[in-house]
């Protein structure tokens, strides 16, 4: 698990969300699944509006830039994501056609 800081797109308030992550080289991948609901989670909208943020894994804090994975990256990463947590495949199946975004947190 990591702790993701994000600033509210509308409120401007700093929030922190605990999320499962998958390491990918120097990057970290998080999944905007919201349990398969038809809408993206609020933290995803916040990152789209304010992509420069911080995250914490254990005692290490990192400054990161968030971006949505490209189609090619998603194709490569999705099998790793579902191998890490099989529930993501179920979430995708019940998301009513919403493609669950993978978010790449790049060091900055």
N, C-alpha and C positions, 0 to 999 in steps of 0.2 A: 504494500500500500504506500501511496504517497499523499502528501497534503498539497493541494493545489490552491494557490491564492488567485482570486479573480475579482475584478472590479465590476460592479453592477452596471450593465449597459444603460439603464435608465436612472437608477438611484445614485450611482457613483460610489456606493458603499463597498468597502473591502470585505470579501467573503472568503472562506476556506472550505474546501470540499475534500474528503478522503476518497481516493480512487485507486482501483487496481491499475497497475501499469505493466508494460512489456518493454524491456530494454531493447534498443535497436542501434548498436554501435554507440556513438556519443549522444544519440537522441533517446527520447522516451516516448512511448506511444500510449495514449489513453483512449478509451472507447466511450463515445457519447450515446450509450444505449438507452438510458432511462427505463431499463427493464422491459423494453419492447413497446413502450407507449408510442402513439402516433406522432408526438412532438419531441423535438430535441430537448435535452435538459437545459435549465437556465444557465448553468456554468458554460455550456457551449456557446450560447448567444453572447455571454459576457466576454468570452475569449475572442470571438469574431470582432466585437467592438473594441476590445482592449487586449491585443495579442501579446504585448510585452508584460511579463509577470514573473512570479517566483514560485518555486515548488520546493518541497522538502522530502527527502528520503532519509529515514533515520535522523541523525543529527546534522546531515549535510543539506544546506540550503543552496539552491542554484537559481540564477537568473536565466530565464528562458523566453523564447519567442514561440508562440503557438500558431500552428497553421493546420488546415485540413489536408489530409493525405490526398495526393492525386489518385486518379483511377489506377494507374500502374502501381503505385505504392500500396494502395488498398488491396489490390490483387495479390501482391507478395505478402503483405502483413496479415490479411484476414485468417489464413490457416494457422499462423502463429498465435493470433488472438484467441481463436477457438480452441486451440490445443492448451492454452493457458487456463481458460475457463470455458467449458463446453456450453454453459448457459447462454453465451452470446449468440450462438447459432439459433437457439430457441427464441431469443429476443428478436433476432432478425426475422424469423419466420412469422412472428405475431405482430410485427410493427406496422401492418397494414400498408405495405409498399414503401415505407420510409427507409431509405438506405441509411444505416447507422454509420455516422461519420467516425473515422479514426483521426485523432488529433496527434500531430507530431510536435513534441516540445523540443526545440532546438536550443543548444547553449547560446547565450549571447554575451 
